[in-house]
Amino acid sequence: MNLKLKKIFRTKQKDPRCSVVVVAAGSSERMGGDKMLMTLGAKPVIIRTLMAFQKSPLVEDIVVVTKREKIMALTDMIKLYDISKVSQVISGGATRMESSLAGVSAVRKGAKLIAIHDGARPLVSQELIERVVREANQHISAVPVVPSTDTLKQIDKNGVITGSVDRASVVRVQTPQVFDADIIKGALTKAVQKHLPITDDCSAVDMMGFSTYTVEGDPGNIKLTLPEDMVLAEAILKSRGE
């Protein structure tokens, strides 16, 4: 069915379920080491991420996308922690878009919704997972966002400020981002084929002409990028009593 028509005639799930793609194929250059294997609250970062989706009753299966040379080690680690919802650990591509496309192409047959999540966001809560999945079930997509608290400026190529940006109209986007399965597969395929310079999955859907709905994100759902982020993550875990 044409994707535009599918948007009109799609059937909403009475009790929504989704497949999850966890993208963990990055280089971790700014972290100074493999952040997926760094210890956070006595567990590797990637294991904390996967355990969050393992616990969710809305998640049916998980596909992990990583570097080819890490597949065996990660598979062994997943078995050690008994994360039974992981159906496959596969190799990613040269870009985020290629890795996401590999992941959505590997989810279970018949999946209606697919969530795509950064492996480096290990503090995603059950409440956020439920919010974004249920909203995507009502529409074709849902993305968690948090307001920008910084003052934002426009600059020119020389680094000179040329104007201000209305903070009320700007948000910071998080993951998991959840989409109708056929639509995200089509959008990512097109993005990869056309070598589109996009850095998150909802941008691919936007470029297909579909509206992306937002839900309230979680300030604690941070992405681990720099060494100091690990310190903040440990503090967040402690505040949650974990």
N, C-alpha and C positions, 0 to 999 in steps of 0.2 A: 504493500500500500504506500502511496505517496506520503512523505513525512508530514506535509501540510494537512492532508486529509486525516492522517492518523491523529494529529493533534485534536481534530474536531470529534472523531469517533472513538477515541481511546476509552477503554474500560477502566474505571478506577477500582482498585482492590478494596474490598470491604475491610480486610485486616491486612494492611500493607506489609510486604516483605521485600527485601532487596538483597542483591549481591553487592559485595564490596571489593573494590580494587585499591590495594595499598601500594602506593608508589614509593619505592625505597632504592632507587637506582642512581641517586645523585653522587657527586664527587666528594662532598664534605670538606672542600678545600678551606673554607673560612673557619671551620671548627678545629682544624689542625689534627684530625684523626677521623676514623670511621664513627660518626655519631650514632649510627644505628646500633652499634655494639657497645657503646658507652653505657656504664651502669647508672641507672636512675632509680633511687629507692630500692636498691638491691636486685634490680632486674634490668636486663638490656633494654634500651630505648625501644627497639622494634618489637620486643615482646610485650612491653606495656601497651604499645599502640594496638597490637593484634588482640590482646586480652580484652580491651574495651569493646571491640566488635564481637568477640567470642561471647561476651556476657549479654549482648543485646538480643532480646527475643525477636526483633525485627530483621535480623541478619540471618540469611540462610547459608551463604558460602562466602569465602574470602579468597581472592587471588592476590598473591604477593609478586610484585615486579621488582627485580633487583639486578645487580650486575652478574654476568654469566659466571664469573669466578667465585661468586659468593653463594650460588644456588645450593650446593651440597651442605655447606656449613649452616646456612639458614634453615634448610629442611631438617637437619638434625636437631637444631635448637627448638624448632616448632614442635617436633615430636617430644623432646624432653619436657617441655612445658604443657604438653597435651592440649594444644590448640586445634581441636578437631574440625573446626569449620574451614580451615585452610584446605582448599581443594588442589591448588597448584602453586608452585613457586617457579616463576618463569623469568627469562632474560628480557631486560628492557632495551630501549633504543638509544640513539645518540642524543635525542632531545626529550624534554618532558612530554611533548605531544606524542612522540613515537612510543614512549613507555606507557602512557595512558591508553593509547590505541591497542597496544599489545595486551594490556590488562583487560579492557572491555571485550576484546575479541575472545578471551579465554574463559569468561564467566559461564555459568551453567546455562544449558538450553532452557528456554522458556522464561528467563528472567524478565520481569516487567520494569523494574527499577534497578539502576546501578549507581552506587555511591563511589566516588573517587576521593581518596584521602591521602594526605602527605604522611609518609612513614615517620617523619620528624615532628609530628604533633601527637605525642604520647599521652597528653592530658585531656583528650576529648572525653566529655562526660556522657553518661547514658541519657540525660535529659536533652542534650544537644542532638545526639543521634536520633532520638525519637522525634524531636521538632522538625528536623530537616527531612526525614523520611516521610512523615505524615503530610508535610506541605507539598513535597514533590508528588505525592500520590494524588493530591487535589489538582495540581497543575501539571506541567511537564518537567519542571525543574525547581530546585530550591537550593539556595546558597546562604550560609551563615555569614553575617556581617557585624562589625562593631564600629561605633562612631569614631571618627578621627578626633583626637584630643589636641593635636599639635596645630599651630598656625601654619597654613600652607601658602606658599608663594610660587608664582610663575617666574622662570628665569629664561634668559636668552642663551645662545651658544657660548657667550663669553662669561656666563655665570652672573650676569647683572639682573637684579630683580626688575621685572616688568609689570608686575601686578599681583593681586591677591586672589586666592581661591576661596569661595564661600564654604566654610567648614561644614555647614549644615547639609550641603549637597554631596559630601564625600564620605565614603565609608571604607574600612579595611576589610578585605575579603578573607575568609577562612575556609577550611575544609572540615568535614566532608561536604562535597557538593554532590547532590543527588539528581539524577536525570531519568527520564523515560529511556529505556534501554536502546530502542531502535534509533532514537534521535541523537543520543550521544555517540553511538557507533558511527552514524552517518556524518555527524559534525566533525568528529576527530579524523575520520578518513579523509574528508575534504581538506581539513587543515593541514594534514601531513602531505597530501598530494600536491597542494599549492604552496607548501613551505611557508605557511603564514607565521609571522613573528608574534605568537601569542604565548603567554606564560602561565595561564590557568585554563581549566577546562570549560568554565562557563563562557569564556571569550569565544570559543569555537562555536558554541550554541548560539551566542549573540549574533555571530557573523552569518548564521543560517537564517536569521530573521525571526527567531523565537524569543519571546520575553523570558527573562530569568527572574524568578521571584526570590525575595530575601526573607530570612528569618533572623530572629535575635541570636547573635553569636555569643561567645563566652570569652571574656578577657583572659581567663586562665588557660584557654586553648591555644597556647603559644607554639610557634614553630621554632625548633632548635636550629640556630644558624651560627651563632658565635659562642665562644667558651663561656661568657657570662650568662648566656641563656640557660646553661645547665644549673647554675647557682639559683637563678630565679625559679626554675622548674622544681628543684629540691624544696625551695621555700613554699611553693604552691602545694606540693604533695604534703608537706608538714602541716600546712594550714587546713588541709582536708582530712588530716588524721590518718594518712596512708603511709 
